[in-house]
């Protein structure tokens, strides 16, 4: 069945042309990504229609434009609820969309709040402190070493070799810098010294399934390094990716699925896992709007390693969304237009 699918996204080139930096725009999408999704949707028999970011969406909604469903990968640019802006607007117009809803996207962008929820439901995650001001360090009781990063950034932004700290002086220095640079809370957590993995997930609730975990193996020169912005940008030179299975793979999948379902994530994304000193998989963070660059993004990379094509990945995401929203049982253009507000 042919479905009219709007595509919401934030095009990185547009922000670079407005003099935003490479790091500021690191989470935004390339033309290659937009074209890859568009071509895949068309190959799957659908009718993709480009929308763009939140401002373009507002204009098109006001002009009376509607879609059966929206394929949303817009990260947003400003504020701690930036990923939730487009889903909230689509909810107001009763237009279904792929991936998670505003509540989940608002929660999961804040790594500390996410860990509060998961700790409460028993998902293993490192002990932590959310730092809103430097005064909050007086409440710190965690033993060194610690790992420090901005609470609401992705793509490794704000993470560097200095993120792993061994003493109070270094901790105060990096926390002050991050608070000043990113104007948001800082997450301070017990360092997990073990191997690092990412687990791709497709589906929602009990229907969610995990791909084989992909281990992030740093080259010898970077042994013990973090999966930082610089590392992700230069991943071909810095890391190797390997699928794992067996008991360790199953344990990582179990933690990832528990976190995914516990948070209420939908349709597709990634959970990052790291082993603690005892070798137990711990939740690091969730990406409910995982990067979908056909070449460079972790989710398509781990799918390739599993023999799953990019088109098949997009198809599985769409199947999940269509099943969840009931559109598989309806005819095209089943969503009645809502009058402009």
N, C-alpha and C positions, 0 to 999 in steps of 0.2 A: 504494500500500500504506500502510495506516494504522499509524503507529509511535507508541509511547508515549515521549514526550520529556520528561525532567525538565529543569527550568530552574534553574540555580544562578547567583546574583547577590548583590551586596551593595547593599541599598537605602539610598540616601543619607539619606532622611527618618528612618530608624531611628537612625542615628548622630547626626544633628543633634538629635534629641530627647534624646540622651544627652549633649548639650552639647559635642560635637565641633564645630570651627569649619568655616566654609564652605570654607576652603582645605584643611583636613585631609581633608575628604570630597569634594574636587573630582573625584576619579577614580571615585567610586561612582556607581551608576545611579539614575535617577529612575523614578517610577512610569510615566511616559510611555514610557520605554524598555522596561520589562518588559511593559507592555500591548501595545506595538507588536510586539515579538517574539512574544508569545503569540498575538495576533490573526493575525499572518502565518503562524505554524506551523499554526494551526487552519484558515486559509483554504487552506493547501497540503494539507489532508487528514489532518493528524497530530493526535495527542492530547497537547497540552502539559500538564504538571503542574508547578506552582510548588514549588520546594524552598527557595530562599533561600541563605543563606551557609553557611560550613563547619560551624558548630555545628548548624544545622538539618539539614544533610546527615548528620552523624554520628548524630543522633537517629533520622532516618528509616531509615538503613541498619541501625542496631541493632534497629529495630522490624521489620525484614524487608522493607522497601519496596525495589522494584527498578524499573528503567526499561530500555527497549531501548537508549537512548542519552541522554546529557545534553547540553543546549545550555548551555555554560559561559561566562559572562562575568564571573565573580566576580574582582574585583581583589585581594581581601584587604585587610587593614588594617595588619598589623604584620609587620615583618621584611623582610629582603632576599629572602626566598623566598615572600612572601605570595601572589603570583600562582600559585605552583606547588602550594599546599596542597590545593586541591580536586582537580586532576588526579592528584596522587599518591594521594589517598584512593580515587579512582575506579579507578585502576590496581590498587590492592590488592584491590578487589572485582571486578576484571575487567569493569567497566562502561565501554563506549566513550563518547567525548565529542567535542564539536567543538573545534576549534582546537588549539593546540600542547600538547606534553607537558611534564611537570615540568622536565626538563632544559633545554629551550628557554626556558621561562618564567623559570626561575631565572637563566639566563645573560643573557637579553635585558633583564631589569629593570635589570641593572647595565650602564650605558652604556659604561663603560670596558672591562669584560671583553668586551663585544660587539665593540668596536672592535679589541681585541687579536686576536680570531678573524678578523674580516673583513680586517684589515691582513695577516694571515698568508696568506690565500687570494687576496690581490691586489685586493680591492674598495677603490676609492679612498675615503679618509676622512682628515680633518684630523689632523695630528700632535697628540699629547696627552700629558698626565701625569695619573695617578690620585693624588689627594692624600688620604691617610688621616689624617695629622696635619700640623700646620704645619711640622714638621721636613722633610717631603718637598719643600718648596719649594726646599731647597738643591740639589736635583737638576734644577731647571728650567733648560732651555737653549733654550726656545722663544722666538722673537722676538715682541714686541708688534706689533699688538694681539692680545689673547687673549680667549677667551670662557669664562665660568665658570658652572657649574650643578651642582646635586646629581646624584650618579651614579645614583640609583635612584628618581627621581620622574617622574610624567607630568603631562599637562595643563598644561605650562608652569610647574609649581610650582617656586619658587626662582629663577625667571628674571625679571629686571627690566632697566631701563635701565642699571643698574650692572653687569650681567653682562659687558658689553663693557668691558674695561679696557685702559688705555694705558700704565700705569706700575706699578712695583713696589709703591708705597705703596697704591694702590687695590687691587691684586691681593691683598695681604696682608689688607687690611681685609675685602673681600668673602669671601675664603676662610675667614677666622676666623668670620665671621657665619654662613656656611652650615654649617660643621662644627658649630657650637653649636646652630643652629636645627633641623637635620635629623638630626643624630646618625648620619651615614653619610658615605662617601667623597665627595669633590668632584672633578668632572672639569674639568680645565683644558686647553683645546685652542686650536690656531691658529684665529683668526677667519676664517671664509669670508665674503667681502664681497659675493658675488653674489646672484642671484635665488633664491627659495626655493620648493620644490615638495613636494607629497605625492603618492605613487603608491599607489593601491589595488590590492590583489592578491587573486585568488581561486584556490584550488587548492593542491596540494601537489607538491613535487618537479618533475619534468618536465611535469606537468599544470598547473602554476601559470601563470596569465596575468595581465597587468597591464591596468588601465584606463588611459585617457589621463591623464597627469599633470595635477594641478591646481596652478596657481600661486597662492601667497599674496601678494597685492599690497597693501601698506600704503598708507593714504591719505597725502596730501602732508604733513600735519602730523606723521605718524609715520614719515616716510621714514628708512630705516635702522634702524627699531626691530626688536625681536626678537618672536618668536611666543610671548609670555609668557602666564602665567595670566590676567592682566588683559586682555590682547589677546583671548585665546580666549573669555573670559567676555563681552566686549563686541564680538564680531567684526562685528556688523552695522554698528557705527559706525566701526570701525577698519580693516577689511580688505575687499578684494574678491577673489572667487575666479574664476579663469579657467582653462579647459582649454587645453592646448597640444599641438601635434603637430609634424610635420616632424622634422628631424634632432635638434633639441634634445629633443623629446619622446621620440624613440626612444632617445636616449642616457640619459635619466633612467630610462626603463623598463628598459634593459639593466642599469644599476647596481642598481636596485631588485630585479629578479629574481635577479641574482647574489647579493645579500645574503640575500634570502628563502630561496633554495635552499641557500646555503652554511650558513645557521644552522639549517636544518631546520624552518622554520615551516610551519604547516599550515592549510588550509581558507580562511583569509581574514584580512586585516589591512592595515596600511599601512607604507610606508617613507618617511621624510622625507629630502629631498635638498636640498643647497644648492650653488651654483656657487662654485668658488674664483676667485682673481684671474685665472686664465687661461680662465675660462668652462667648466671641466670639472666635470661633476656629481660631487659627493661625498656619500657616505652620512653622514647626521646621526644618525638613530636609527630603530629599528623599533618598531612597536606591534603585537604578535601577538594582543593582545586589544583591538582597536580599538573606540572608542566607537561605539555603535549607536543613539544617540538619533535618532529619525526626522527631527527638524528640525535639530538643532544640531551633530551630530557630523560630522567631516570625511569619513568614508567614505560615509555616506548623501548628504552634500552633493555629492561628486564624482560619485556614481552618478546623482543627479538631473540634474546638468549633462550627463551622457551619455545621458539618456533612460531610465534604469533605475529602476524603482520600488523602493520599500522592500521590498515583498513579494518581488519578484524577487531582490533582494540576499540576503535571508534564505534564499530557496529555493536560490540558488547555493551558499551556505555549507553548507546541509544536504546538497545533492547531493554536494559534495566529501567531506563527512564520511561519508556513507552509502556512497559508492563506496570510500573509503579503508578503512573498517572492514569492508567486505563485507556490510553489512546490506541492500544492495539485492538481494542474492541469497538472503537468508534471509527467513523468515516473521517476523511480529511476535512479540515476547517471546522472540526466539531466544537471548538471553543467559541462561544458566542462573543462578539465584540462588546466591550464595555465602553460606555460613553466616556469621553474625556472628562477628567475631574476639573 
